[in-house]
Amino acid sequence: MLSEQSTATVRATLPAVGAAIGEITERFYAGLFAAHPDLLRDLFNRGNQAAGTQRQALAGSIAAFATRLVEPAPDHPRDHDHVESRPQDRPQDRPDAMLTRIAHKHASLGIAPEQYKVVHEHLFAAIADVLGEAVTPEVAAAWDEVYWLMANALIAIERRLYEESGGAAWREWEVVERVRETEDVVTFGLRPVDGAPVRDFRAGQYVSVRAQLSDGARQIRQYSLSGAPGADVRRISVKRVPGGATTPEGEVSNHLHACVREGSVLELSEPYGDLVLDDAVGTPLLLASAGIGVTPIVAMLAHLAATGHDAPVTVVHADRSPADHALRTDHEAYAAKLPDASVHLWYEREAPAHARTGLADLADVPVAPGTRAYLCGPLPFMRAVRAQLIEKGVAPADVHYEVFGPDLWLARA
C-alpha cells in the first residue's frame, strides 16, 4: 500500500514520468550495461535490446504498476476513453497478475534479490538525469516507495517459486530427439544428463534454455514445453526467428537450428510460467493460438485428453498455411480425444485476398457460458481474440494470455 503522501505525489507526477518513461528506460539500460557489461552478454536478450522492445516492456510495467497504485482500475469504460485504453483492449488490470507473470520470467532467468538494488541504482540515476530539477526530494521518495513496493512484491513471489522448484539451478539436458516440424520449427526431445528424477511441469509452462554462442556469450531464451506433462522426454519446439529491416535475427533460435543435434547438451531451467489450467474440471475452455503460440496449447490439450476433461473445449488456431502449422498432427489428435471439442482453423494463404488479416474471426464460433480462455500468439491476434470473446460475454478475468518475448501489451496500454 502506497503511503497517502506518496500517493498524492505520484498521482501529480505520473503524467511527467509517463511522458518521459521511454527516455528514462533507454538511459537506464545504457547506464546499467556500461557498469555491468556481463548482464547484456549473459542475461539480457541482446536482440530485444537492439530492437528496443525490452525498454518498451519495462516502461509499460512501471507505468501500469504506478497507475494502479494511485488510480484503481475502472469497472466500466468511460465515454472519453480512447479505443486503445478500453478494458476489452487491455490485459487483466490487476497488478498481481502482471507481477506474477514477470516473477515467473525472472525465476526462469535465476534473478536474485540483490539484483534489484543494482536496477534501483541505475533506474533512479536515469530518472534524475532525464527529469532534472523536477525530481525533488519529495518526488524521489515517492517514486522510491513505488519501486520498492513493486520490487519487494516480485522478490516475494520469486522466493516462493524458487522454494517450489528447489532453487534457481541450471541443469544439463541431452538432446535425444530432433524432429523438423515445419521449415522453420524444430522440436527437441531432452533427458537430464545426470539421469536423476525431474520435477513435473504444468501444461502451458516454459523453460529457459541457456546457449553458448560463437562469441562466448551465454544467451538465455524461454521456450514452451510442447509435450505432455509426465512424459519421460521433455520437448520444446523452437521457431527460427529471421531478421527484419529493423530487427536482428534470433541469436539462440538460429543457433539451436544450425548447431544442436542428437547428443548435444543444453542447459535448462526448471519449468515456470503462469499460463496454466487451474482447476479446469467441468469448466468450458477456449484455447486460441497463432503461429508458434500453438506450443503451450498442444501441451494443454495433451493434459486435458489424459485427464478425461469432459466439458466443452473450443480450439482456435490461425497460421500462414497448413504447411506452416507446427505440431498440427498433435494439435488435432489431442482435440479428437476429447468428448466435446470443436476445432476452428484459419490459414491466411487459403483465405480470400480481402480477408488476409492473419487474425481469427470468432463470429461463427460458439462460446459456452462460463468459458475460460487461454491465448498465445502475436499481440494483434490476441488483442483481436480477446475483444471478440468479451463481446461474446466472456469475463475479462477469464481471459489469460502468454506473450513470447517482452510483454508489449502493457506498453501499449
N, C-alpha and C positions, 0 to 999 in steps of 0.2 A: 504494500500500500504506500503510495507516494504521500509525503507529508503535505499538509494544507498549504504551507508557504511555497514549497517547491511546485505544487500543482499549479498555483497561480502564475508562477514564473515560467514554467514550461509551456503553459497554455498561451502566455503572451509572446513567447519567443519561438514557438513552434513554426509559425509561418516563415520566419527568417532562417531558422535552421533547415526547415524543409526545402526552401528555395536554394540553399547552398549545399545541401547534403551530397549532391553529386561531386562537387569540387572537394568537399571535405573528405569523402571516401577515397577519391583519387590521390589526394595528398597523404592520406593515412597510409595507403598501401605503398606509396613511394618511400615514405619515411621508414615504414616497417621493414621493407626489403633492403633498404640501404643499410640499416642497422643489423638485419638478420638475413643475409642472402640465402642461408641454408633453408629457410622456410619456403622460398619460392622454388628452390631446387627439389626439395623432398617432401613438401606438404601441400602447398597450394597448387591448384591446377594452372599450369602456365598458359594453356590455351584460353581458359576463361579470363585470365588476367590480360592477355593480349587483346581479346575481344571486348573487354570492359564489362562483361556480364556479371562477374563476381562483385564488382563495385556497385552495380545496379541492385543486386540482390541484398547486399549489406545495407545499402541506403534504404531499401524498401522495408527491411525487417526493423531497423532502428525507428524509422518514421512510424511504422504501423504500431510498434510496441508503445512508443511515447504517446501516440494519438489515443490509443485505447486506455492509457492510464488517466488521461485528462478528459476524454470525451467517450463515454460509454457507447457501444455500438447501437445504432438506431434499430428499432424493431421493424420500421417500415421505411421505404424510400420517401424522401421529401420531394416536393414538387420541383424544387430548384436544383435537385441533384443532376449532375452531368451523367450521361448514359454510362460512362466508364466507371462511375462510383456507385451504381445501384447495387443493392445486395445480391441480385441474381447474377451480377458480373463478377462479384468478389468471391474469394475462397472463404472459409469459415472465419468469422470475425473474432473468435475467442483467442486471446493471447496464448492460452495454454496449448491450443492446437498448434499454433505456429512454433512455440518454444519446443514442444515435443518433437516436431519434425526436424528442427535444427539440431536438437540434442542427439537424436539418432545418427544424424550425419556426422556430428562431432565425435561421437563414440566410435563410429566406424573408422575414423581417422586417428583415434588414440589421443584426442585432445586432453590436456591435463589442466587442473585448476590454475596452476601458476602462469599458464599462457595468457589467461585473462588479464593479468597485471601488465603484461607486455602490450597487449592490444590497447588497454586503457591508456598507457603512456603515450602511444603514438596517435591514437584517435583524438585525445584531448589536445595534443600538440597541434594536430591538423585543424581542430575547431578554433583554437586560439589564433592560428595563422590565418585562417580564412575570414573569420568574423571580427578579428582585431579588438578594438576598444569596446565593442558591443558585449564582449564576454567579461562582464563584471564579476566580482567575487560571488555575488548572489546567483548570477546566471550559471557560473561554473559549478557552484554547489548543487544547484537544482538538477543540472544535466548529469552531474556525477552520481546523484542519487538514482536517476533513471538508469544509467549504465549498470550500476551495481545491483539494482533490482533485477534487471534482465540477466546479468552475468551470474548472480548467485542462484537464480531460478534454473538456469542452464546447468550450472555445476551440480546442483542437487539432483536433477534428472539424470545427468550423465553418471553421477556416482551410483545411482540405483541401477542403471543399465550395466555398468561395469560389474557390480555385485552379482547381477543375474547371469552375466555371461562368463564370470570367472576372471575378469581382468581385461586389460587392453592389449593383450599379447598378440603378436603376429605368429602365424603357423605355416609351415611349408606343406604344400599340396602338390601331388604329382598328377600330370595330365595323363589320364588313362584312355580317353576317347577324344577324337576330334571329328566333328560332323559338320559339313558345309550345308547349311540350311537354305541359303539363297546366295546370290552373287556377292552380297555384302554382309552376310550374317554367318557366323560360325559358332557352334555350340561346343564347349569344352566340358568333358566329364572329369571330375577330380576326386582323388582319395588322399587322406593325410599321409604324409611320408612316414610318420612315426607309427602308424597303424593303431594308435590309441583311439578310444571312443570319442565321438564328437557330439556336441550339443545339437539337438534337432532345431530346425528353424520353423517359423510360421509362414504359411503361404502368403506371398506378397513381399517378403523381406529381401534384402540385398546383402552382399558382402563387398568389402573393399578389396581391391587387388593392387598390390604394390609391385611395380615392374621396374627393373633396372634398364635404363635406356642406353643408347650407344655413347652418349656424352657423360655417363656416370650418374645422372640424376635418377632418383628413385621416386617416380611419379605414382600417384595413387588415384584410382578411379573406382566408382561404385557400379556394380552390375547386379541386376535382379537374379535371384535363383529361379531358374525356369523349369526345374524338375519337381517331382512330387516330394513333399516332406516325408522323412522316414526312409528314403531310398539309400542304398549303400553308396551310390555315386552321387556327388553333388554337382549340379550342372549350372553353368552360366552361358548365356547366349549373347555374343558380342557383335554389335554392328560397327563396321568400319566407317569412321567419320571422315568424309572427304573435306578438303579445304575449299573455301569460297573466296569471293572477291575481297571480303573484309574479315574473314575468319581463317585461322590456321587449321590444317588437318588435325584430326585427333591423334595425339602422340601415342597414347597407350593402345587404343583400338587398332591402329595400323601396326604397331609393334607386335601385338598379340596375333594378328592375322599373318604377318610376314615371318615371325620368328618362333612361335610357340607350336610345338608338335607333341605327339605322344611321347612320353618320357621326360618332357620339360617339367621344371618345378617352378611353381608360383607361390608367392606369399599372400595369404588371405587373412582377413579379419574374421571375427565372429559375426554371425548374422545380426543385422539391425534393420530398422525401418518400421514405421507405424501404419503403413497401408496394409492392414491385416484384417481377416474376417473375425470380428469379435462376436461371439455368441450368436452365430447366424442361424441356429436351429429354428426352423419354422418361419424364417424371415424371407420375403421375396427379395431377390437380388438382381441388380443390373450391373454387368461387368463390361465396361466400354474401353476400347483401346484403339490406338492407331500406330502403324509402323512398328518399331521395336518396343513400343509400350505394351505389346502383347505378352512380354515375358512374365511379369508378375501375375497377369490374368490367367495364363496357362497353369501356373502353379496353383492358383486359387481353384480353378476348375478341377485339377487333379485331386486336390484335397476334398472338394465337395463330392466328387464321384466316389472317393474312397470311404467317406463317412456317411454315405447314403442320404445326402440332402434331398428332401422331397418337396420343398417349397418351390415356387416358380423362379426360374433363373433366365434372365434375358441377356444374351451375349451379343455385343455390338462391336464390330471391328471395321476400320477404314484403312485402306492401303493403296499403293500405286497400281498394283496388278496382282493377280493370283501368284505369279512367279516371285513377287517381292514379299509375299505374306509369309514371314518366318514362322516356323512351328505350326503351320496350317493343319497338318495331319493330326497332331496332338490337340490343337485348339478345337477342332471339330469332333474328334473321337471322345474326348472327355465330356464335351457337352452332350454327345449322343448317349452317354451312360446315365445321364440324369433323367428322372422320370417326367419332369415338367420343365423342359428347357426349349427355348427358341433361339435361333441363330440368325443374325442380320449382318450381311457383309456388303461393303461398298468398295468398289475398285475404281479409282479415278480414271484410269486409261480405258475403262469399258463404259464410262458414263458419256452421255451426250456432251458436246463441246460446251454448251451453255451451263452445264451442271458440274463442271470440273473444278470444284472448290476445295477438294481434299477433306471436306467435312462430312459428318454423318447427319442425315435428315431423319429425325425421330418422329415425324408427323404421323406416320402409319405404324409405329411400333407401340403395341400395348404396354402400359406400365401399371403393374398391380398396385393397389393401395398399400401404403406402408413399406414401399420399396426402399432398400438401402443400396446406394450406387457407389461403385469404385471405378475411378477413371485413371488412365495412364496413357500419355501420348503428348504430342506437341501442344503448346499452350492454346493456339487458336482452336484446335479440336476440342480440348477440354472445356474452354470457355463456352463454346457453342453448345456442347452436350449438356453442360451444367445449366445453362439458361433454359434450354428446352425441357429438361427434367423438372426444373422449378415451375415452369409454366404448366406442366402436367400434374402438378401437385406434390412433387417430392419435396420434403422438408430440406432447407439448406443444410441443416446439421447432419442430414443423412447422405450428403454427397461428399465423398472422400477422394483425395487425389494424390498422385505422386508425380513430381517433376524430375525428369532426368537432367541433372546439371543444376546451376543456380536457379533458385525459385524467383523467377521474374514476374510471377503473378502478383506478388506483393509490391514489386517495384512499380507496376502499372497502377495498382490501387492507390 
